[in-house]
Amino acid sequence: MNDAIKLAAFVGVDWADTEHTVALRIAGSSNVETSVLLQKPEDLADWAVKLKERFGDQTVGICLEQSRGALIYALSQYPWLVLYPINPRSLARFRESLYPSRAKSDPADAVLLSEFLAKHQDRLRPWRVEDADTRKLRLLLENRDKLVDDRTGLCNRLRAALKLYFPQALEWGGTLTKPMSWAFLLKWSTLADVRKSSKNKLLDFFYAHHVRRGDQINGLYEQVQSAKALVTDTALVDTSVLMVRSLCTQLQDLQAGIDRHDTEIEALYARHPENHLFSDLGGAGKVLGPRLVAAFGSDREKYKDAGEVQKMSGIAPVVEASGKTTWTHWRWAAPSFLRQTFHEFAASSIPRCAWAKAFYNLQRERGKGHNAAVRSLAFKWIRILFRCWKDNVPYDENRYVQQLIIHGSPLLKFLTQKPLEA
């Protein structure tokens, strides 16, 4: 439950790309005013100012089905508006409870959103604007993750194209996600191309890309000369070469963008005020450290307890009960990037943190699979990290292990063991 903010009016906004349906009900009244708001900066600003003029120093609540995007960022700059983003599933369930036929329309949804806010404001979390550095870090990390997904998609297409006419390149050029493989294919797009190169030129290419291990390049020239072409159909080869070269060029440009994001993330993380809590945390490092900072932020009032973080991240399971039957299942409505952050950190901490390794082994001994054991570990880590963050005190593993000893934790018998195989 949240301490409800006193609102002068409850507004529901059913948003779309070009226009938004708005429903407004004044506190204490059952009348609903509906209108259409265009997705234009001038119209949004004019509408927000008119709400200010109408309700004076009072606060107006805005309920909408999103937690970020152009609309919520535009409205968050007005201090007299309090935003309440809700999960689309919550609105769908509310709609179904009133309309079993599941009929849906934009005006009706806007009205339902305003009604949902009026009746259940105490159960909704107001959207808090984070400090600029935390917002920027989080957006950089999420955007980088999208670019990496794009790279994976292009590499899959590149692999499929090479399998059609030049499968040897998958072995000779190295890992497709690495710049060396793209350079190899832009230099030698066919088996015939690479055969024309001398042994010295072939070795010079690998030396230039810092590949000197004998097991990687010994005998490569001989392999090239003895290799057989998969196909000789010029129609297939010529079109595939054009596709491969186009994909490699895209990948090079995309990698440059990823590298620029990495540079920005590193610089921003280095100067972030919460850096000291995560920079020396075993398993965090330069990749997961920034993601943990973005997850917690600098606002100490953002979360009231560790349970909020566990639930919001999707790490905490959902327990359902009906009669004498109780079952536990995966939490579906959770931000995947946040859940992935805590899951990956927990997995990374196992070989680097004595108690984490012991906890993982204990879960495995109790019959849990690898992923379930890691999620349990992430659940426990969140409690620890939350307390460190709330108190603004860096994590001290020696201190934590001493507490385990004092309390006779069952983890103690696993503290010297290695993790079980996944």
N, C-alpha and C positions, 0 to 999 in steps of 0.2 A: 504494500500500500504506500502511496505517496501522500505527503501533506498537500492537500488540494489548494491551488491558487485561486483566489476569488476572481471570477470572470464576470465581466459585464455582458458578454454575449458569447454564444457558441456558434462557430462557423464551420461548416463542412465544405471541403473543396474536392470535387471529383476532377482530377487534372487530366489533361491531354496535351498533345504536342502543340496545338495551335490555340486552343481555348479551354477554359475551365468553367465547369458549372459550380455555382456558389449557392449555398443555403445558409441563412443566418437566422438565429432565434435569440431574442433578448432573454437574459436570465429572468426567470419567473413568469415567462410568457410561453404559450403554446403555439403562437403564430410563427410561421416560417416565411421568410422573404427569399425568393430565388432570383438569380441573375446569372449572366454569362460574362466572364472576364477573359479578355484576350491575353495571350502569352506575348505581351509586348512590354518592354521596360517602362514606358511611359504610362501605360494602363495600370500595371501593377503598382507603380509608385502612387498614382492618383487614387487608386482604390484604398491603399494603406493609409494615405493621408486623410481621406474622407472618414475612415473609421476612427482616426484620432480626433478629428473635429467633432464627430458625432458622440463619442463616448468620453471625451476629455482625458483626464488622467487615469481612467479605469483601463484595465487590461482586457484584451479580447483573445479568446482561444481559437486556434485554427487547427482542425483535424483533417488529415490527408493521408492517402495511402502511399507514402514513400518516406524514406529517411534521408535522401539526398537527391540532388538534381537541380535543374535551373530554378524551379519554383521555390523550393525550400531554401535555397541559398539566397534568392532574391528577397524573400519575406523575412529571413532571419536578421536582416539589418535594422528592422524596426523594433525598438525596445518595448513598445506597447502591445506587440503581438507575441503570444506564447504558442509555439508550434507543438502539436501532438501527432507525430507520425505513427500510424498503426500498420500492423501486418495485414496484407490483403486477405489472408485467411480469416482473420478476426472479423473483418467486415462481412466476408462471405457467410460465415456462421451466423452472424447477427442478422443478415438479410434472410437467410433460410429459416431462422426462428420466427420471423414475421411473415415471410412469404414462402410457404413450403413449395410453391410451384417453381421457385428459383428464378423468377422473372427479374431481369436486370435492365436498368436504364440509368443514364448519367444523372438526370435530375433527382431520381429516387435515391441514388447512391449518395449524392451530396446531402440530401435531407437525412439519410440514415447516419452519415458521418457526424452531422451536427447533433443528432439525437444520441448517438453513441457517446460523444464527448459530454453532453449534458448529464447523461445518466451514469456514466462510468469514469468520470474525470479522475477520481481518486485511484483508479487502477491503471491509469496511463502515465507514461513517463514523459515529462516535458523535454523537448529537444534542447540540449545545452550546446551553445556555441563554444567550441574549443578555441584555445589560443592559436594564433596564426601559424606558429612553427609546427605545432602538432597536426593541424589540419593539412599543412603543406606536406609534412612527412608522410602522413597516412595516404594522401592522394598520390604522391610519388611512388610509394610502395605498391599501391593497388594498380596504378598505371603500368609500372614495370612488370608486374605479374601478368597483365594483359598482353604486353609486348612479348613476353616469354612464351605465352600460349600461342601467339601469332607465329613466333619462330618455330615452335613445335609443329604447327599446322603446315607451314611452308616446307619444313624438313621432311614431313611425311609425304608431301606431294613430290618433293625432289627424289626421295627414295623410290617411289612408285615409277617415276619417269626413268630413272637409271636402270631399274629392273627390266625395262622393256628392250633396252639396246646395249647398255654398258654396265652390267652388274659388277665387273671387276673394280670399278671406281669406288664402290662401297667399301672395299678392303684397302685399296691403295691410297685413297684420299684421306682416310681417317674419319673420325666421328663427324657426322653430318651437321651437328650443332656447332662445330668449331670453324673459325674463319679459314683455317688451312684447307679444309675440304672444298670450300667455295672457290678459293684461289686456284686449287688444283683443277677444278672443273672449268673454270673460266680460261685457264691456260691450255688444258687438254680436255676437250669436250667429248672426244671419241677415242676408241682404242687406236685408230689409225693415227690420230694426232700425237698421242703419247709415244707411239712406236718410232716416230720421226726424231725424237730427242735422244741425244747421246747419253751415255751413262753419267758423265760429269754434270750435264745440265739437270738430269733427274735428281742426282744427289745434291746439287747446289740448291734446288728448290726446297728440299727437306731441311737442309742445313739452315737456310734462310728462315725457316719456320721453327727452328730450335728442336728439330728431330734428328738425333744422332745415335740413338740406341740401335745396336746391331740387329736385334731381333725384329726391329721395325723396318729396316731398309736393306739388310743383307739379302742378296738374291732378288731384289725387286726388279732390277733391270732385266735379268734373265726371265723372270715371270712375265714381264711385259712383252718380251720378244717371242715367247712361246705361247702366249694367250691366243685363244680363238674368239672371233667375233660371234656374239649371240645371234645377230641377224645382219643381213646385208641389204635389206630393202631400203633404198634411199628415201622413199617417201616417209617411212617410219623414223629412220635415223635423223633426217634433216629436220623434221618437225619436233622431234624429241630434243635435239640439240638446242633449238630455239627456246623451247620451254625450260630446259635445264639452265641455260645462260640467264634467262629472265628471272628464274627463281633465285639463282645465286646472287644476282645484282640486288634483288629485293632483300635477301638475307643480309647482305653486307650493309645496306642502308639501315635495316632494322637493328642490327647489332650495334651500329653507331648510336642509335637512339637509346638502346639499353645501357650502353656504356655511359652516355650522358646522364641518364637517370641514376646510375650507380655513383657517379661523381657528386651529383646533387644530394643524394641520400647520405653519403659518407660525410659531407661537409655539414649538413643540417643536423645529423645525429651527433657529430662531435661537439656542436655548440648547444644542443638541447639541454635544458636544465635538469631533465630526468636521466640524463646519460649515466650519471654515476651509480644509479641503482642497477643497471643492466650490463654495463661495459665489461665487468669482471665476472659475470655470472657464467658458470660452467655450462657449455652447450648453447649459449646465446651467440657470441661472436659478432662479426660485422654484418652478418645476414639477418639473424633473428633478433639481435639486440635492438635495431631500429623498429622492428615490427612489434616488439614488446612495449617499447616506448609509445608507439602509436596506439597500441591497444589500451594502455592506461592513461596516457596524457598527463597534464599538469594540474587539472582540476581535482582537488582532493575530495570534493563533494559529488563528483560524478557518480561514484558507486558508494552505497551505504555499507555494504558488506561483501564478502567474497562470494556469497551465494549469487548475488546479482551478476557478477562477472562469469561465474560458472554457467549460469542459465543463459545469459545473453550470448556467450560464445558458442553455445551448443555442446559444451563438454559435459555438462550435467545431464544425465539421462532423464526421461520422463517416466514417472510411476503412475500407472492407472489401476484402479480397483473397481470391481463390480461384485457385489455380494461378498462371497468368501474368496474370490479369485483376484489375485494381484499380479500384474506383469509390468516389466520394465522394458522400455524401447528407446531407440535413437531419437534425439530431439531434431525434428525436421526443420522447424522455423528458426533458423539461426544463420548469421552471416558466414558464408563458407570461408572467406579469407581470414576472419578472426579465429574460427575453429581450427583452421589449418595452422595458424600461427602457434597456438598453444600445443597442438598435437605434435608438430614438427620440433618445437623446443623440447618437449618432454622426451621424445625419441632421441634427440641429440644429447640430452643430459645423461642418458643411461651409461655410456662409457666414460663419462667425465665427472660424475658425481657419485660418491660411495653409497649414500642412502638411496638415491634414485635407482641405482643398479640393484640394491637389495630389495627395494619395493617392487620393482619390475619382476624380479625372480620369485618373490613371494606370491605375486598375482598369477604367475605362470604355474607355480606349484599348486595353486588352488584351482587350476583347470581353465584359466582364461587364455584365449588366443592372444597373439601378439598385439593386434590393434586394440583389443579390449583392455589389455594390460597397460598399453601406452596411454589410453584415454583415462584410465584410473589414475595413472601417474600425473597426467596433466591436471586432473581434478585436484589432486593434492598440491601440486605446484602452484596452482592459482591461489590457494589459501595462503601459502607462504609468501608469494610475490605480492599479494594484496596487502598483507600486513607490513611488508617492507615498504611498499609504495605509500600506504596510508601514514606510516610513521616517518617516512622519508629517511629510512635507515637501510644501507646496503645489506644484502644477504651475507651471512657468515656461516659457512658449512660446518666448521668446527663447533660452533655454538649449537647448531641444530643437532649434530650427532651427539653432543654431550647430553642434550635434553632427551634424546632417544634412550641413552644409557640410563639416565636417572629414572625414566619411567618404565624401564624394562621392556622396551618395544620388541615385538616379534621380528622386527627387521634385523635385529642384532646378529642372528645366526647366519644371515645372508651377506653381511657387510664385506666379507672377504672373497665372495664367490663372483665368478664371471657371469654375464647375462646368458640365459639359455638361448638356443638357436630359435630364430623366428620361424 
